[in-house]
Amino acid sequence: MELISAAQLAKFAAALIFVLALMGGLALVMRRFGNNMPVTLPSKRRLQITEVLPLDARRRAILLKRDNCEHLIILGANGETVIETGIESKQDGGNEKS
């Protein structure tokens, strides 16, 4: 008893080769046209997450830093809430030099 016929096996192989060719073509197109996006170096990024504190199973407090300003936000299942904005950021991590 034959589980799969030769015609079905040929259709499967042709479909697999077609899908792989589509994926390869898309990869070539993305490589060709995808390099036009501006790349931001990690040292020049303006936005970073300074600290994350889990409050409970569904909510967490996040301290975001943008330029020299920090924002305290609570993320939850129902959305986000801005607690405080415009917090001055300490440049030296709290170790100010005189």
N, C-alpha and C positions, 0 to 999 in steps of 0.2 A: 504494500500500500504506500503510495507516494503522498507525502505531506504537502509539498509545494511543487507546482508544475514548473517547467523550464520557462514558460511564457511569463508566469508571475515573478519568477526570479529575475528575469531580464527587465521587466517593468520596474521592479524594486531597485535594481542596480542603476537603471537609467535615471530614475527619480532622485536617487542619492547623489549621483554625479551632477545632476542639474542643480540641486540645492547647494552642494559644495561649490560649484562654479559661481552661483549667485553670491554666496558669502565671500568668496575670493574677490569677485568684481567689486562688491561693496567695500571691502577692505582697501582695495587699490584706489577707489574713488575717495574714501575718507583720508587716506594717506596723502593723496594729491591735493585735496581742497581743505583738509582739516588743519593744515599748518598756518592758515591765515588768522587764527584766533590769537589775541594777545596773551602772552604768558607772563604772569606776575611772579616774580622771584619771591621766595619765602621771606626774605629779609625786608621786602618792600610791601608786604601785605598790610592793609589798613585795619582789617577786622580779624580778631582772634578771640577764642574762648579762654578766659583767664581761669575760671574755676567752675566746677559743677558739683552741686550738693544734692543728693537724693533726699527728698523730704518724706516721702512714703512710696508705696508701690506704684502710684500713678503720677506723682508730681515731682519735679526737681527744680531747684533754683540754679540759674545760670548767670554768671557774671561775664558780660561781653565787653571787650575793649575795642574802641574805634578811635584811632589816632591817640589822643591823650585823655579821652573821656571814656568812662565806664558806665554800663547800664545793667541794672539788676532786673532779671525777668524770671517769672515762674512759668514753666511749661507744664501743662497737664493734659488730660484726655479731652477736655472740653475746649482747649485753646490755650492762649498765652495771655499773661497779665504782666504789664510793666509796673514794677514796684517803685523803682527810683531811676532817674535818668540824670545825666550830667555830673556824675561822680568824678572828681578829679583823680587821675591815675597817678600813682607814685612811680617815678621813673626808675629808682634804684631798688625797688622791692621793699621799701620801708627803711632802707639804710641811707638816710640823707647825710651828705658830707657838708661840713661847715667850712 
